[in-house]
Amino acid sequence: MRIVLAEDSLLLREGIAQLLTLEDHEIVEGTSNATELLHAVARHAPDLAIIDVRMPPDFVDEGVHAALRIRRDHPGTAVLLLSQVVERRYARELLDGSGGVGYLLKDRVSDIRRFLDAIEAVAAGGTAFDPEVIRQLLAAGTGPDPRLAALTDRERDVLAHLAQGLSNGSIAQRLYISRSGVEKHINTIFSKLSIPAGGEVNRRVLAVLLYLGADQA
């Protein structure tokens, strides 16, 4: 995929760029601030923008505001935010009823397989949220959707991993079950949550939105 990478730390930016290049992705432009990021996205129309939450000039939440603007003005570009901390007040804003969005803590980038799973899920129109982001979103929610009460503990585990953007294969490895077992659990989740048949990615996004208390229906 074609990627714009916005990160003010040159060392981290180059490290991520090298990793993604080795995976046959193309870094069409690397930037160090939100203004350059917005120009780069407008210029290249990339598949994905990987964005640091805190960038110059104020190192507060420039990246989040840029991500929200990209989702509004360039819906064909997926966004994946990277941060040292959870900006909870904006994380829920990113859940606007569509996919193509992720929010990872930078510590997780060291888990290369999980990071690659996340960018692939987001670029494909899915979601990828760090476990700590999920925990804080759930804590700040208005209460669980009553449909979630029908899920078993194992199905909740699978849904939590879906929210992190993990592939079925990665979920199988982490939960020590077969890939076909994961697929059966996911289909059961869709059924119990009354998510109609349609695009596979869209169904996963709807399930995640229900899980995070951000259902737009």
DRENPA-3360 file (N, C-alpha, C; in nm, 2 decimals, always signed):
BEGIN
1 = MRIVLAED = +0.08/-0.12/+0.00/+0.00/+0.00/+0.00/+0.09/+0.12/+0.00 ~ +0.03/+0.24/-0.03/+0.10/+0.37/-0.04/+0.07/+0.44/+0.09 ~ +0.17/+0.48/+0.16/+0.16/+0.53/+0.30/+0.23/+0.67/+0.32 ~ +0.16/+0.76/+0.39/+0.22/+0.88/+0.44/+0.25/+0.86/+0.58 ~ +0.37/+0.89/+0.63/+0.41/+0.87/+0.77/+0.44/+1.00/+0.83 ~ +0.37/+1.04/+0.94/+0.39/+1.17/+1.01/+0.43/+1.14/+1.15 ~ +0.56/+1.17/+1.18/+0.62/+1.14/+1.31/+0.74/+1.24/+1.32 ~ +0.74/+1.31/+1.43/+0.84/+1.41/+1.45/+0.98/+1.36/+1.49;
9 = SLLLREGI = +0.98/+1.24/+1.55/+1.10/+1.17/+1.58/+1.16/+1.11/+1.46 ~ +1.27/+1.16/+1.41/+1.33/+1.11/+1.29/+1.37/+0.96/+1.30 ~ +1.42/+0.93/+1.42/+1.46/+0.79/+1.44/+1.35/+0.69/+1.43 ~ +1.24/+0.72/+1.49/+1.12/+0.64/+1.49/+1.06/+0.64/+1.35 ~ +1.06/+0.75/+1.28/+1.00/+0.76/+1.15/+1.08/+0.68/+1.05 ~ +1.21/+0.69/+1.06/+1.30/+0.61/+0.97/+1.28/+0.46/+1.00 ~ +1.27/+0.42/+1.13/+1.26/+0.28/+1.16/+1.13/+0.22/+1.11 ~ +1.02/+0.29/+1.13/+0.89/+0.24/+1.07/+0.90/+0.24/+0.92;
17 = AQLLTLED = +0.95/+0.34/+0.86/+0.96/+0.34/+0.71/+1.04/+0.22/+0.66 ~ +1.15/+0.19/+0.73/+1.23/+0.07/+0.68/+1.16/-0.06/+0.70 ~ +1.09/-0.07/+0.81/+1.01/-0.19/+0.84/+0.90/-0.21/+0.73 ~ +0.83/-0.10/+0.70/+0.72/-0.11/+0.60/+0.77/-0.13/+0.46 ~ +0.88/-0.07/+0.43/+0.94/-0.09/+0.30/+0.98/-0.24/+0.28 ~ +1.04/-0.30/+0.39/+1.07/-0.44/+0.38/+0.95/-0.53/+0.36 ~ +0.83/-0.48/+0.40/+0.71/-0.55/+0.38/+0.64/-0.52/+0.24 ~ +0.72/-0.45/+0.16/+0.67/-0.41/+0.02/+0.57/-0.30/+0.02;
25 = HEIVEGTS = +0.56/-0.22/+0.12/+0.48/-0.10/+0.12/+0.56/+0.01/+0.07 ~ +0.50/+0.12/+0.02/+0.57/+0.23/-0.03/+0.54/+0.36/+0.06 ~ +0.64/+0.41/+0.12/+0.63/+0.54/+0.19/+0.64/+0.65/+0.09 ~ +0.53/+0.71/+0.06/+0.53/+0.81/-0.05/+0.58/+0.94/+0.01 ~ +0.57/+0.97/+0.14/+0.62/+1.09/+0.20/+0.63/+1.07/+0.35 ~ +0.74/+1.12/+0.41/+0.75/+1.13/+0.55/+0.75/+1.27/+0.60 ~ +0.67/+1.31/+0.70/+0.66/+1.44/+0.75/+0.68/+1.45/+0.90 ~ +0.70/+1.57/+0.95/+0.73/+1.59/+1.09/+0.63/+1.67/+1.16;
33 = NATELLHA = +0.53/+1.72/+1.09/+0.42/+1.81/+1.16/+0.29/+1.79/+1.08 ~ +0.18/+1.84/+1.15/+0.05/+1.82/+1.10/+0.02/+1.89/+0.97 ~ +0.08/+2.01/+0.96/+0.06/+2.09/+0.83/+0.12/+2.02/+0.71 ~ +0.24/+1.97/+0.73/+0.30/+1.90/+0.62/+0.22/+1.77/+0.59 ~ +0.17/+1.70/+0.69/+0.09/+1.58/+0.68/-0.03/+1.61/+0.59 ~ -0.11/+1.71/+0.62/-0.23/+1.74/+0.54/-0.19/+1.77/+0.39 ~ -0.08/+1.84/+0.37/-0.04/+1.87/+0.23/+0.00/+1.74/+0.16 ~ +0.07/+1.65/+0.24/+0.11/+1.53/+0.18/-0.01/+1.44/+0.14;
41 = VARHAPDL = -0.11/+1.43/+0.23/-0.23/+1.35/+0.20/-0.30/+1.41/+0.08 ~ -0.32/+1.54/+0.07/-0.38/+1.60/-0.04/-0.31/+1.58/-0.17 ~ -0.17/+1.57/-0.16/-0.09/+1.56/-0.28/-0.08/+1.41/-0.33 ~ -0.08/+1.32/-0.24/-0.05/+1.18/-0.28/-0.18/+1.09/-0.28 ~ -0.28/+1.13/-0.20/-0.40/+1.05/-0.18/-0.36/+0.90/-0.15 ~ -0.29/+0.89/-0.04/-0.23/+0.75/+0.00/-0.34/+0.66/+0.05 ~ -0.31/+0.53/+0.06/-0.40/+0.44/+0.11/-0.41/+0.45/+0.27 ~ -0.30/+0.49/+0.33/-0.30/+0.50/+0.47/-0.21/+0.61/+0.52;
49 = AIIDVRMP = -0.25/+0.68/+0.62/-0.17/+0.78/+0.69/-0.14/+0.73/+0.83 ~ -0.01/+0.71/+0.87/+0.03/+0.68/+1.00/+0.07/+0.81/+1.07 ~ +0.01/+0.84/+1.18/+0.02/+0.97/+1.24/+0.05/+0.97/+1.39 ~ +0.15/+1.05/+1.43/+0.19/+1.07/+1.57/+0.08/+1.16/+1.63 ~ +0.03/+1.13/+1.74/-0.07/+1.22/+1.80/-0.02/+1.36/+1.84 ~ +0.10/+1.36/+1.90/+0.16/+1.49/+1.94/+0.28/+1.53/+1.85 ~ +0.26/+1.64/+1.78/+0.36/+1.69/+1.69/+0.38/+1.84/+1.70 ~ +0.48/+1.89/+1.64/+0.50/+2.04/+1.65/+0.38/+2.11/+1.59;
57 = PDFVDEGV = +0.35/+2.23/+1.64/+0.44/+2.31/+1.72/+0.42/+2.30/+1.87 ~ +0.30/+2.25/+1.91/+0.26/+2.25/+2.05/+0.28/+2.11/+2.12 ~ +0.29/+2.01/+2.04/+0.30/+1.87/+2.10/+0.19/+1.84/+2.20 ~ +0.07/+1.87/+2.15/-0.05/+1.84/+2.23/-0.14/+1.73/+2.16 ~ -0.21/+1.77/+2.06/-0.30/+1.68/+1.99/-0.32/+1.71/+1.85 ~ -0.21/+1.77/+1.79/-0.21/+1.81/+1.65/-0.24/+1.70/+1.56 ~ -0.19/+1.58/+1.59/-0.21/+1.47/+1.50/-0.35/+1.42/+1.50 ~ -0.42/+1.42/+1.61/-0.56/+1.38/+1.62/-0.65/+1.47/+1.54;
65 = HAALRIRR = -0.63/+1.60/+1.55/-0.71/+1.70/+1.47/-0.68/+1.68/+1.32 ~ -0.55/+1.65/+1.28/-0.52/+1.62/+1.14/-0.59/+1.49/+1.10 ~ -0.59/+1.39/+1.18/-0.66/+1.26/+1.15/-0.81/+1.28/+1.12 ~ -0.87/+1.36/+1.21/-1.02/+1.39/+1.19/-1.04/+1.46/+1.06 ~ -0.95/+1.56/+1.03/-0.97/+1.63/+0.91/-0.95/+1.54/+0.79 ~ -0.85/+1.45/+0.79/-0.83/+1.36/+0.68/-0.95/+1.27/+0.66 ~ -1.01/+1.22/+0.77/-1.13/+1.14/+0.76/-1.25/+1.21/+0.70 ~ -1.25/+1.34/+0.73/-1.36/+1.42/+0.67/-1.34/+1.46/+0.52;
73 = DHPGTAVL = -1.21/+1.50/+0.49/-1.18/+1.55/+0.36/-1.13/+1.44/+0.26 ~ -1.07/+1.34/+0.31/-1.01/+1.23/+0.23/-1.06/+1.10/+0.28 ~ -1.19/+1.06/+0.26/-1.24/+0.94/+0.32/-1.17/+0.81/+0.26 ~ -1.10/+0.82/+0.15/-1.03/+0.71/+0.09/-0.90/+0.68/+0.15 ~ -0.86/+0.76/+0.25/-0.73/+0.74/+0.32/-0.76/+0.69/+0.46 ~ -0.71/+0.58/+0.49/-0.73/+0.52/+0.63/-0.63/+0.59/+0.72 ~ -0.66/+0.60/+0.85/-0.57/+0.66/+0.94/-0.53/+0.57/+1.06 ~ -0.41/+0.57/+1.10/-0.36/+0.49/+1.21/-0.28/+0.59/+1.30;
81 = LLSQVVER = -0.33/+0.62/+1.42/-0.27/+0.71/+1.52/-0.17/+0.63/+1.61 ~ -0.06/+0.69/+1.63/+0.04/+0.64/+1.73/+0.06/+0.74/+1.84 ~ +0.07/+0.69/+1.96/+0.08/+0.78/+2.08/+0.15/+0.72/+2.19 ~ +0.21/+0.80/+2.28/+0.26/+0.75/+2.40/+0.15/+0.73/+2.51 ~ +0.05/+0.81/+2.50/-0.07/+0.80/+2.59/-0.20/+0.80/+2.51 ~ -0.31/+0.77/+2.59/-0.44/+0.77/+2.53/-0.50/+0.90/+2.54 ~ -0.53/+0.97/+2.42/-0.61/+1.09/+2.42/-0.76/+1.05/+2.41 ~ -0.82/+1.01/+2.53/-0.95/+0.95/+2.53/-1.06/+1.04/+2.47;
89 = RYARELLD = -1.05/+1.17/+2.49/-1.16/+1.26/+2.45/-1.17/+1.26/+2.30 ~ -1.06/+1.23/+2.22/-1.07/+1.22/+2.08/-1.08/+1.08/+2.02 ~ -1.04/+0.98/+2.10/-1.04/+0.85/+2.04/-1.18/+0.81/+2.00 ~ -1.28/+0.84/+2.08/-1.41/+0.80/+2.05/-1.46/+0.88/+1.93 ~ -1.41/+1.01/+1.91/-1.45/+1.08/+1.79/-1.41/+1.01/+1.66 ~ -1.31/+0.94/+1.67/-1.26/+0.87/+1.55/-1.36/+0.76/+1.51 ~ -1.43/+0.71/+1.60/-1.53/+0.60/+1.57/-1.66/+0.67/+1.52 ~ -1.66/+0.70/+1.39/-1.77/+0.78/+1.33/-1.87/+0.69/+1.26;
97 = GSGGVGYL = -1.86/+0.56/+1.28/-1.95/+0.47/+1.22/-1.89/+0.40/+1.10 ~ -1.77/+0.44/+1.06/-1.70/+0.37/+0.95/-1.57/+0.31/+1.00 ~ -1.51/+0.23/+0.91/-1.38/+0.17/+0.95/-1.27/+0.25/+0.90 ~ -1.15/+0.18/+0.88/-1.04/+0.25/+0.83/-0.97/+0.34/+0.93 ~ -0.97/+0.30/+1.06/-0.92/+0.38/+1.17/-0.85/+0.29/+1.27 ~ -0.74/+0.34/+1.33/-0.68/+0.27/+1.44/-0.61/+0.36/+1.53 ~ -0.58/+0.32/+1.65/-0.51/+0.40/+1.75/-0.43/+0.30/+1.84 ~ -0.30/+0.31/+1.82/-0.20/+0.22/+1.89/-0.11/+0.30/+1.98;
105 = LKDRVSDI = -0.07/+0.25/+2.09/+0.03/+0.31/+2.17/+0.17/+0.27/+2.11 ~ +0.26/+0.36/+2.12/+0.39/+0.34/+2.05/+0.46/+0.22/+2.11 ~ +0.44/+0.18/+2.23/+0.50/+0.06/+2.29/+0.47/-0.06/+2.21 ~ +0.35/-0.06/+2.15/+0.31/-0.19/+2.07/+0.38/-0.20/+1.94 ~ +0.44/-0.10/+1.89/+0.51/-0.11/+1.76/+0.62/-0.21/+1.76 ~ +0.67/-0.23/+1.88/+0.78/-0.33/+1.90/+0.73/-0.47/+1.87 ~ +0.60/-0.50/+1.88/+0.54/-0.62/+1.84/+0.51/-0.61/+1.69 ~ +0.61/-0.65/+1.61/+0.60/-0.62/+1.47/+0.48/-0.69/+1.40;
113 = RRFLDAIE = +0.46/-0.82/+1.44/+0.34/-0.89/+1.37/+0.21/-0.81/+1.40 ~ +0.19/-0.77/+1.53/+0.07/-0.70/+1.57/+0.06/-0.57/+1.49 ~ +0.17/-0.50/+1.48/+0.17/-0.37/+1.41/+0.13/-0.39/+1.27 ~ +0.19/-0.49/+1.20/+0.16/-0.51/+1.06/+0.02/-0.56/+1.04 ~ -0.03/-0.64/+1.13/-0.17/-0.68/+1.13/-0.26/-0.55/+1.14 ~ -0.22/-0.46/+1.23/-0.30/-0.34/+1.25/-0.31/-0.25/+1.12 ~ -0.20/-0.23/+1.06/-0.20/-0.14/+0.94/-0.28/-0.21/+0.82 ~ -0.27/-0.34/+0.81/-0.34/-0.41/+0.71/-0.49/-0.41/+0.74;
121 = AVAAGGTA = -0.53/-0.42/+0.86/-0.67/-0.42/+0.90/-0.73/-0.28/+0.87 ~ -0.66/-0.18/+0.91/-0.71/-0.04/+0.90/-0.71/+0.00/+0.75 ~ -0.61/-0.04/+0.67/-0.61/+0.00/+0.53/-0.72/-0.07/+0.45 ~ -0.76/-0.19/+0.51/-0.87/-0.27/+0.44/-1.01/-0.22/+0.48 ~ -1.01/-0.12/+0.57/-1.14/-0.06/+0.61/-1.18/-0.11/+0.75 ~ -1.10/-0.18/+0.82/-1.13/-0.23/+0.95/-1.08/-0.13/+1.06 ~ -1.07/-0.19/+1.18/-1.02/-0.11/+1.29/-0.91/-0.17/+1.36 ~ -0.83/-0.10/+1.44/-0.72/-0.15/+1.52/-0.69/-0.06/+1.63;
129 = FDPEVIRQ = -0.74/-0.10/+1.75/-0.73/-0.02/+1.87/-0.65/-0.09/+1.97 ~ -0.55/-0.02/+2.03/-0.47/-0.07/+2.14/-0.55/-0.12/+2.25 ~ -0.51/-0.23/+2.32/-0.59/-0.28/+2.44/-0.61/-0.17/+2.54 ~ -0.52/-0.09/+2.57/-0.53/+0.02/+2.67/-0.63/+0.12/+2.62 ~ -0.63/+0.15/+2.49/-0.73/+0.25/+2.43/-0.87/+0.19/+2.45 ~ -0.88/+0.06/+2.42/-1.01/-0.01/+2.43/-1.06/-0.01/+2.58 ~ -0.97/-0.03/+2.67/-1.00/-0.03/+2.82/-1.06/+0.10/+2.86 ~ -0.99/+0.21/+2.81/-1.03/+0.34/+2.85/-1.16/+0.39/+2.78;
137 = LLAAGTGP = -1.18/+0.34/+2.66/-1.31/+0.37/+2.59/-1.42/+0.30/+2.66 ~ -1.40/+0.18/+2.70/-1.51/+0.10/+2.76/-1.54/+0.17/+2.90 ~ -1.44/+0.21/+2.97/-1.46/+0.27/+3.10/-1.53/+0.40/+3.09 ~ -1.52/+0.47/+2.98/-1.58/+0.60/+2.96/-1.71/+0.59/+2.89 ~ -1.75/+0.47/+2.85/-1.88/+0.45/+2.78/-2.00/+0.47/+2.86 ~ -2.11/+0.47/+2.79/-2.24/+0.49/+2.86/-2.30/+0.36/+2.91 ~ -2.23/+0.25/+2.89/-2.28/+0.12/+2.93/-2.28/+0.03/+2.81 ~ -2.26/-0.10/+2.84/-2.25/-0.20/+2.73/-2.38/-0.22/+2.66;
145 = DPRLAALT = -2.37/-0.24/+2.53/-2.49/-0.27/+2.45/-2.55/-0.40/+2.51 ~ -2.68/-0.41/+2.53/-2.74/-0.53/+2.59/-2.72/-0.65/+2.50 ~ -2.70/-0.64/+2.37/-2.68/-0.75/+2.29/-2.55/-0.83/+2.33 ~ -2.45/-0.75/+2.39/-2.33/-0.81/+2.42/-2.34/-0.92/+2.53 ~ -2.45/-0.91/+2.61/-2.47/-1.00/+2.72/-2.49/-1.15/+2.67 ~ -2.53/-1.16/+2.54/-2.55/-1.30/+2.49/-2.42/-1.36/+2.45 ~ -2.30/-1.29/+2.45/-2.18/-1.35/+2.41/-2.11/-1.43/+2.53 ~ -2.05/-1.54/+2.49/-1.97/-1.61/+2.59/-1.84/-1.54/+2.62;
153 = DRERDVLA = -1.77/-1.58/+2.72/-1.64/-1.53/+2.75/-1.54/-1.54/+2.64 ~ -1.55/-1.66/+2.57/-1.46/-1.68/+2.46/-1.49/-1.59/+2.34 ~ -1.62/-1.57/+2.32/-1.66/-1.48/+2.21/-1.62/-1.34/+2.24 ~ -1.63/-1.30/+2.36/-1.58/-1.16/+2.40/-1.43/-1.15/+2.38 ~ -1.36/-1.25/+2.41/-1.22/-1.25/+2.39/-1.19/-1.23/+2.24 ~ -1.26/-1.30/+2.15/-1.24/-1.29/+2.01/-1.27/-1.15/+1.96 ~ -1.38/-1.10/+2.01/-1.43/-0.96/+1.97/-1.33/-0.86/+2.02 ~ -1.27/-0.87/+2.14/-1.17/-0.78/+2.19/-1.05/-0.78/+2.09;
161 = HLAQGLSN = -1.01/-0.90/+2.04/-0.89/-0.91/+1.95/-0.93/-0.85/+1.82 ~ -1.06/-0.87/+1.77/-1.10/-0.80/+1.65/-1.08/-0.65/+1.66 ~ -1.12/-0.60/+1.77/-1.10/-0.45/+1.79/-0.96/-0.41/+1.78 ~ -0.87/-0.50/+1.81/-0.72/-0.46/+1.80/-0.67/-0.47/+1.66 ~ -0.76/-0.52/+1.57/-0.72/-0.53/+1.43/-0.64/-0.65/+1.39 ~ -0.64/-0.76/+1.48/-0.57/-0.88/+1.45/-0.64/-0.96/+1.35 ~ -0.56/-1.03/+1.27/-0.62/-1.12/+1.17/-0.67/-1.25/+1.24 ~ -0.75/-1.33/+1.17/-0.80/-1.45/+1.22/-0.68/-1.54/+1.27;
169 = GSIAQRLY = -0.58/-1.55/+1.18/-0.46/-1.63/+1.22/-0.40/-1.59/+1.35 ~ -0.38/-1.46/+1.36/-0.31/-1.40/+1.48/-0.40/-1.43/+1.61 ~ -0.53/-1.41/+1.59/-0.62/-1.44/+1.70/-0.61/-1.58/+1.74 ~ -0.61/-1.67/+1.64/-0.60/-1.81/+1.67/-0.47/-1.84/+1.75 ~ -0.36/-1.78/+1.71/-0.24/-1.80/+1.79/-0.24/-1.75/+1.93 ~ -0.30/-1.64/+1.95/-0.30/-1.58/+2.08/-0.40/-1.65/+2.18 ~ -0.51/-1.70/+2.12/-0.61/-1.77/+2.20/-0.59/-1.92/+2.20 ~ -0.49/-1.97/+2.13/-0.46/-2.11/+2.13/-0.58/-2.20/+2.08;
177 = ISRSGVEK = -0.64/-2.15/+1.97/-0.75/-2.22/+1.91/-0.72/-2.22/+1.76 ~ -0.80/-2.30/+1.68/-0.77/-2.31/+1.54/-0.83/-2.19/+1.47 ~ -0.78/-2.17/+1.35/-0.83/-2.06/+1.27/-0.98/-2.08/+1.24 ~ -1.02/-2.21/+1.21/-1.16/-2.24/+1.18/-1.24/-2.21/+1.30 ~ -1.18/-2.23/+1.42/-1.25/-2.20/+1.55/-1.28/-2.06/+1.56 ~ -1.18/-1.98/+1.53/-1.20/-1.83/+1.53/-1.31/-1.79/+1.43 ~ -1.31/-1.84/+1.31/-1.41/-1.81/+1.21/-1.55/-1.84/+1.26 ~ -1.56/-1.96/+1.33/-1.69/-2.00/+1.38/-1.74/-1.90/+1.49;
185 = HINTIFSK = -1.64/-1.86/+1.58/-1.68/-1.77/+1.69/-1.72/-1.63/+1.63 ~ -1.65/-1.59/+1.52/-1.69/-1.46/+1.46/-1.82/-1.46/+1.40 ~ -1.86/-1.57/+1.33/-1.99/-1.58/+1.27/-2.10/-1.59/+1.38 ~ -2.07/-1.65/+1.49/-2.16/-1.66/+1.60/-2.18/-1.52/+1.66 ~ -2.07/-1.44/+1.67/-2.08/-1.31/+1.72/-2.17/-1.22/+1.63 ~ -2.15/-1.23/+1.50/-2.24/-1.16/+1.41/-2.38/-1.19/+1.43 ~ -2.41/-1.32/+1.45/-2.55/-1.37/+1.47/-2.61/-1.31/+1.59 ~ -2.53/-1.33/+1.70/-2.59/-1.28/+1.83/-2.60/-1.13/+1.84;
193 = LSIPAGGE = -2.52/-1.06/+1.77/-2.53/-0.91/+1.77/-2.62/-0.86/+1.66 ~ -2.69/-0.95/+1.59/-2.78/-0.92/+1.48/-2.72/-0.83/+1.38 ~ -2.60/-0.86/+1.34/-2.53/-0.79/+1.23/-2.56/-0.86/+1.10 ~ -2.63/-0.80/+1.01/-2.67/-0.87/+0.88/-2.55/-0.90/+0.79 ~ -2.57/-1.00/+0.71/-2.47/-1.04/+0.61/-2.44/-0.93/+0.52 ~ -2.31/-0.92/+0.48/-2.27/-0.82/+0.39/-2.12/-0.83/+0.38 ~ -2.05/-0.72/+0.35/-1.91/-0.72/+0.34/-1.84/-0.76/+0.47 ~ -1.75/-0.85/+0.47/-1.68/-0.91/+0.59/-1.62/-0.80/+0.67;
201 = VNRRVLAV = -1.55/-0.70/+0.61/-1.48/-0.60/+0.69/-1.59/-0.51/+0.76 ~ -1.69/-0.48/+0.69/-1.80/-0.39/+0.74/-1.86/-0.46/+0.86 ~ -1.89/-0.59/+0.86/-1.95/-0.66/+0.97/-1.85/-0.66/+1.09 ~ -1.72/-0.67/+1.07/-1.63/-0.67/+1.18/-1.63/-0.53/+1.24 ~ -1.64/-0.42/+1.16/-1.64/-0.29/+1.21/-1.76/-0.27/+1.30 ~ -1.88/-0.31/+1.25/-2.00/-0.29/+1.32/-1.99/-0.36/+1.46 ~ -1.94/-0.48/+1.46/-1.92/-0.56/+1.58/-1.83/-0.48/+1.68 ~ -1.72/-0.43/+1.63/-1.63/-0.35/+1.71/-1.70/-0.23/+1.77;
209 = LLYLGADQ = -1.77/-0.16/+1.69/-1.84/-0.04/+1.73/-1.94/-0.07/+1.85 ~ -2.01/-0.18/+1.83/-2.10/-0.22/+1.94/-2.02/-0.25/+2.07 ~ -1.91/-0.32/+2.05/-1.83/-0.36/+2.16/-1.78/-0.23/+2.24 ~ -1.74/-0.13/+2.16/-1.68/-0.01/+2.22/-1.79/+0.09/+2.26 ~ -1.92/+0.05/+2.24/-2.02/+0.15/+2.28/-2.04/+0.26/+2.19 ~ -2.00/+0.24/+2.06/-2.00/+0.36/+1.97/-2.09/+0.32/+1.85 ~ -2.19/+0.24/+1.87/-2.28/+0.20/+1.76/-2.35/+0.32/+1.70 ~ -2.34/+0.34/+1.57/-2.40/+0.45/+1.51/-2.54/+0.43/+1.45;
217 = A = -2.59/+0.31/+1.47/-2.72/+0.27/+1.42/-2.83/+0.35/+1.50;
% end
